[in-house]
Amino acid sequence: MSDPYLKPLPEPSIDSLPYWEGLKDRRVMLQRCSDCRTVRHYPRPMCGECHSMEVDWIEASGKGRVYSWTVAHHPFHIGFKAETPYILATVDLEEGVRIQSQLLDVDPADMKIGLAVEVIFGQATDDLVLPYFRVAK
């Protein structure tokens, strides 16, 4: 990589490490309760439905629909300044959880609730891959 990554970096925890490791392999991994089978995101130690601490992981399809979105015209951090304006979206994944990320390569005038999107991956640093979304092909 030629340009340094100037944005804030995530700090993976023991609970979220499989999610971040999956992204390195270009896969979105989601936590699932081993007892009641509820899928959850962002990873955490306890199921919000049955309070079980037992967990397994499933691979998400990477497909979803825009639940909500906003256009950021003013960066909250200097690292985002060159990208403004950019679209931040909350996406309902097919697996029933929501994930937030940037939506790339779409004109804000074309945005709408329910827009079909798919995940793409961006290499932020040598050790960090981030999920982004684009309009589904």
N, C-alpha and C positions, 0 to 999 in steps of 0.2 A: 504494500500500500504506500502510495506516495504522500497523501495528505494525512496529517494526524487527526484522530477522532476527537473533537472538541466538546462533544455533548456529555452530559452526565452518564455514568455507567451504572448498570444494575449491579446489585450485590447479592448473588445467589446464596440461598440458605440451604441447609440440609434437606428441607422439604421441597425446595424448588430446583435443586440441582439436576434431576432427571429432565425437567422441562428445558433448561438451558443446554444440557448435553444433547438433547434431541434436536434442538435448533442447529447445532453444529453439523448434524447429519441431514439437515434440510427436512426435518420432520417436526410437526407440532405435537408434542406429547401432553396429554391431559391426565390429571389425577382422577381416579375413580375409587369410590368406597368399595372395599372388598366385601362388606356386609350387605349394604342396601343397594349397591351398584349406582349410586348417584355420581354423576360426573361433575367435577368442579374445576374452576380456574379463578383465580391465581392459586397455585399450590399452597396448602396449609396442612398442619398436622391433624386436624380433626374434621370429620364430616359434619356439616351444618344441619343435616337431616336427622341422622341417628346417633351422632356423637362418637362414632367408632373411630379408633386410631389406626385401623387396618386400611391399607391402600394398595392399589395396583395402578398401572399406567396403560393408557390406550393411545393409539396414534389417531389424531384427528384427520379428517378428510382435507382440511384446509379450505373448505368451501363454506360460504355463509351469505348473510344478507345484512345490509347496513341497517342498524337499529336507530342510530343517531349520528350526527356529524356536526362539525363546526369548522370554519376556516380561521386559522390563526394568522392574523396580520401583524401582530407584535410578538416577537419571540419571548418566551419566559426565561430563556437562557441564551447567552451570546452564541453558543454553538449552533443554534437554529436560525440565526439571523439571515444567512445567505439563502435559506430555503423559503423564506416568507414570500407570499402567503402559501401556507400548506394546509392540507385537510387532515384533521384528526377524526377518526371514526370509531364508533363502538359497533362491533360486528357480532351478530348472533350466529355462532357456528352451528353446523348441522347437528353436532353432538349435544346441543342444548345449553351451552355456556356462552358467555360474552367475553370478548377480548378487545382491547383497545390498541390502536396502532395508527400509523400514518397510512392514508390511502394515496397511492401514487398514480401518476399519469392519467388524471381525469380533471376536466375543467369543472370548477365549482358550479358553473351554470348547469351542468349535466347531473349534478348530485340529486338523489331523491331517497327517501326512506324506502327500504325494501330492495334497493339495488343489489343484484347478485355480484359477489366478489370472491376472489380466491387469493390465497396466501402466496407471497413470493418472499425470498430471503435475501438479506443484505449483509455482507461481511463488514462489520463495523471496525473490528480490530482483528489481529491474528487469532485471538481466542474467543471472539464474540460475534455471533450471528444473530441478527434481529429479524423478527417477522414483520412484514409490511403486507398491504393488500393492494390489489388492482381490480378493475372491473373484470368479471369473469368472461373468458373467451367462449 
